[in-house]
């Protein structure tokens, strides 16, 4: 008789044994995986940022991770010689502290361990980086460890990034199977071009997933709670988080300190680059972005943030107010050794009005404001909801904190101010929110404390269970490879693309002076109407009159003169656009009164964008219902292409106005055979459409621009196409991409009842002077051939184009 196998007699036992063995094996593998060594190299280890925040953040990382499987070494690095550098670093390390709830002896033990693991070394040459890499490899081998990764924290000025990156990439990259993370501190460029250049340089040394650009405000506890709050309260709040319910959003960072001691930095960057372009814009995207299905999916979060950037309406000078505290000019002259006549135009205060052109947020104003030498230090994000309730009983009968007639708001309180610490505040007449109980606790109201017009007791108020420094949080995220709290190259460039035009427009704008602190009173209060922002209180006199003060645009009136024997309107760009918009509306009203309709042909490009926005957002009496919109020219690209003139018209004008869709006449550049195919006869088709709908093919108004080579519409020098003959619409070739164009001809332009030529910017000064001297030579300078047969030609130029 053959004995039955044991595993058949006791199947349950063997199954349990196999599971236990697998679990043990898996645990061993996981433990082996965790036994990795991490080297953290802090570049600029003796600097101010490192001393104030970064060493403490690295120590907190060690406190959090010690004993969990990783071993560490901390390398403080700088250009300073070894002995002096070690002394400076030791001084910084003396200030390290443990959390208040940690036992003193345990704190002392861990601090001693951290100090033993922290060493200073001079990193100056490629050989220094090679030596560092050899030392790390030797340490790992000697201690029988596996290298997990290396973190290089760049706490150095951006001009040093390229050389350091080159040395890391060539001499200090870890081997295969080991990760590399490089951490970069702002500023990330000065404008879009410089940011692009820096990104390209860094991209030649590091992969995108290896770079962690720090905006430390993303580590602030209240800011870091915005997305989780929206996610955990989707059911209660997501439908309220829109234009139907939100009155406005305020994103505010106020400081009491001034820029003394930092004027060399501040003169180059100013408050918009220092705070609004990065901190406040990042916060704006967290508030405004569409929530991904899974907010833990870093890739999805970053994609949705980018979509929010892409929906931001372009800024112009009228979108902002700027100020400068009174003592700043003298501080600059003293610290930078400028002459007494020097007058700085750098803003230390800015308020900016932002709109988001998408279905959720259309029409909702986002107010961004920051400044130095203000009355208090405080930061917050305030979502103020519309209140459409009316309470029939007097206020004394309202339920405390819960009446629908009280303000309804959600506030992410970043810190400082009257409250003094981070918090999330939700009005009690809104749904009670859900916050993670392990990290946020509900707090009681404090007698006498009022915030945003209400006692604290009117809010559901939550504060962190344990307050943590932003850098400690971000360093932990870097260690764990969490990229959702950092700025990608794509998002960085999208932000600069949004802010650079405003910065350029304000470059010569004299800021309003303010005395600083409580003495500011109402001097910096501002208000908005449509997309226009302005100070509430007119400044009767400069607080700091001085020689060479830059003139304000309002110091110049709109001037009338002649140019090429035709009327010329001269003004600063903002006043010029307003004048042109008024003239177009007046022309439209006359045409509709006489003929029942108005035919307007519009050029594309960047020059008319501000005009389109002015017409859309300031001219509510414009007779759009009776207006036909035609294109002067079009690039031969799909209508979804960013280069498409029709797409620009849609983005900046059409989506904001009510014009019948059958009154919109895009150029037919895409038909059966492709883009601007001759066999499709798209130009003839557009000419027939014009002839059928426009009496005598004579537009009521044609808006043109002038290129720096003298071209207009898409009619170019050294080509007779469209410049002679009787064709109304032609296909042309541009010297720049996209090369293929469709354009109305000079013959059709000159049939118009009125032609307006808009010329803006210093870049147009040279061609403006040249064209003023030439005769009618359209084959050399197509714009010189614009001379309506029986209509009127009017030139609209800003001072920069005319005077240079």
Secondary structure by P-SEA (a helix, b strand, c coil): ccccccccccaaaaaaaaaaaaaaaaaaaaaaaacbbbbbbbcccccccccccaaaaaaaaaaacccccccbbbbbbccccaaaaaaaaaaaaccccccccccaaaaaaaaaaaaaabbbbbcccaaaaaaaaaaaaaaaaaacccccbbbbbccccccaaaaaaaaaaccccccccbbbbbbbbccccccaaaaaaaaaaaaaccccccbbbbccccccccccaaaaaaaaaccccccccccccccbbbbbbbbcccccccaaaaaaccccccccccaaaaaaaaaccccccccccaaaaaaaaaaaaaaccccccccbbbbbccaaaaaaaaaaccccccccccccbbbbbbbbcccccccbbbbbbbbcccccccccccbbbbbcccccccccccccccccccccccccccccccccccbbbbbccccccccccccbbbbbbccccccccccccccbbbbbcccccaaaaaaaaaaaccccccccaaaaaaaaaacaaaaaaaccccccccccccccccccbbbbcccbbbbccccccccccccccccccccccbbbbbccccbbbbccaaaaaaaaaaaaaaaaaaaaacccbbbbbbbbcccaaaaaaaaaccccccccccbbbbbcccccccccccccaaaaaaacccccccccccccccccccccccccccccaaaaaaaaaaaaccccccccbbbbbbcccccccccccccccccccccccccccccccccccccccaaaaaaccbbbbbbbcccaaaaaaaaaccccccccccccccccccbbbbbbbccccccc
